[in-house]
Amino acid sequence: MTVNMRREDNVGYVEIDNAPVNAIGLSVRAGLLDAVRWAEEQNLERVIVSGKGAMFAAGADAREFDADPVEPHLPDALNAIEDSFVPWIAAIEGFALGGGAEIALACTMRFMAPSARIGFPEVNLGVIPGAGGTQRLPHMVGLANALDMITSGKPITAARAMETGLIHGIDDDPMDAAFMVNGEALGSVVSAKELPAPPLDESIVQAARDQVHSKAANQKAPLRAIDVIESGLGKALIDGLAIEREAFLELRNGEQAKALRHIFFAERGAKAPLSLVAQAVIPEHVAVVGGGTMGSAIAYALLNCGFKVTLLENDTAGVDRAKQNVENIIAASLKRAFINEQSAGEKRARFTATTDYGEIANATLAIEAAFENMEVKRFVFHALESALPAHAIIASNTSYLDINQLALAVKDPTRVVGLHFFAPAHIMKLLEIVRGEHTSATAIASAYALAKKLRKIPVVVGVCDGFVGNRILARYREAADTLLIDGSTPWEIDEAMVEFGYAMGPYTAQDLSGLDIAHANRRRQDATRDPARRYIPIADRMVELGKLGRKSGAGWYRYPDGVSRVDDPIVADIGIEEAHLAGISRVDYSASEIRERLLLAMINEAANILHEGIAQSASDIDLVTVFGYGFPRWRGGLMHYADTIGALNIVDKLSKLAEEDAVAWKISPLLQECVEVNKTLASALNDAG
Ligand code: 3H9
């Protein structure tokens, strides 16, 4: 039973009981309809509906969305609740989301616990509320509030819900509050259906559309929600509900909703395999080596989740700089009200910066975030080995370097693991856990446990230059630089990728991170680069000219006031000049040709990564590209997107590109295999199993 019913005197108690989040699947919908009939048959005075455990209900069971809807549908169950002569009261603890919130809207009254949240996150799954949310909510909270809640998808607090008129009270015990409502008062409450619709205010609707265009460009659901809310305003509830249902079902079957569901479940699936959970060692005290931008942000991320942190630097100047860097993040977090003074004080009390490795004798995890150089890192590992307890885990935050080689710096390489954070480390959700040749199961399990505590998305990757994310990025940049010399400008390339859905194109992004970092990487790779591979010298020219990106006032663009971005004709000229020197006749690529080349380059590289067992699954690559590299979430990640194009199509296009350059466009064996046996990348198992 996923809906429990019990009667005490004249009051019926209906409890949604579908662990872990009380998702509303078929059996819950059927149970709710049964409960309506039961309450009427019993001639109850009221029904109090709640959720078992910590949550009211997380919404419709999104796992059912891949199949056709099965009766009874949620709108039918909720209409029955609203139309019943027995008044229903929602008692909300924890989250009431999506269909869960819609149950509450169909009730006559709603009470919330102070810490509870109510909201309509459907747009995050590419759909709109489909069981009355778009129609009942505006009647209760007004047009502007309803548009905001539904298009943003953000849940609101009980206090805010009270302010908007959505609920009738806040109580530590919302069931008791529901019980205490006087019978007469209950009888006089007007339900959503009877409340008049708010008047249509064109300016409010337009403001909502503008907001969606700027914050969720390309996404269908929020705009559709606005249309549906708007068209419901002048109609009877039943007609508005029909419009809503049609739009909901159409979106639910669409590509964007499929992509968003995929990434939603991939994110939740990114956790330690059960076999590893017991082996995890969760540290209390963590050492961080290096107090630069990355090290200090890692230190802050740890402090934010309750760890004691000792940050190690080479000299007192380094210690001072590290302290200042951490303090700056604390100050910024205070300013944005992410934390309060008390929590800032607690963080400061758990933080030390020092040159003395003696202070980490009790730490059971160290994260090295020193300069990206093998010798420097090996030296640090050696120092850590002497200072830490023998069972402590030693992690490196390297973005590219060979963890296997690094591990040889210590006597016991099984304790070495890569923890590749993404900048800014206290904000970005992705954590690549690099499994070296010798890395122990305990080290991997502990890395997973750390990710969980830090509320990060862990993806286990194997050792290669750049692991998963930076390796795909390197190929993306190489393909973009090739376009640059063969015919395009940075701004044409950037614009093409923004149109695809990236928040920024590769050149704007590189201006932010700095051209010197990629330059240092290219120098590191000089010795091992395939001499048959085309080398594009434009980025090197940029560095020679001191165009290092935004920090130097100019990079691929110019930043005359340090912030605003201006196209730089000198950069376009460098491309033309280099093409001339290399005897290339430039081609005028269209935006779609640019996009196709860049996406195919990344897909082919990602397929190789999967084929080599560097990534464990296509959906892991999706997580890396979405949460670390700005691939549009509503496209489901790089591999999910590739599967929408289809391996056959991809191989066909790559074959044509390979006629231009057989080395750069060498087709991945995995893609060939997908074509041969007619399978998707999502179902492809890598050789490493
Ligand atoms: C909707 O309601 C449409 C209606 O308007 C119309 C219908 C006609 N479905 O996140 P967690 C699973 S659309 C199925 O780690 P937390 C999740 O996969 C829906 N499963 O927990 C995981 O499973 P596993 C609108 C779901 O405590 C487990 O529950 N609602 C759903 O960190 C724990 O999840 C939403 O979009 C679901 N709806 O966070 C809410 N939700 O253990 C989506 C969760 O096997 N959910 N699961 O990996 C959330 O935002 C968070 O899960 C929540 C809890 C905040 C509730």
Residues whose N, C-alpha, C, O or C-beta is under 5 A from the ligand:
A	BS01	3H9	P20 V21 A23 A58 G59 A60 D61 A62 R63 L74 F95 L97 G98 G99 P121 E122 I128 P129 G130 A131 R268
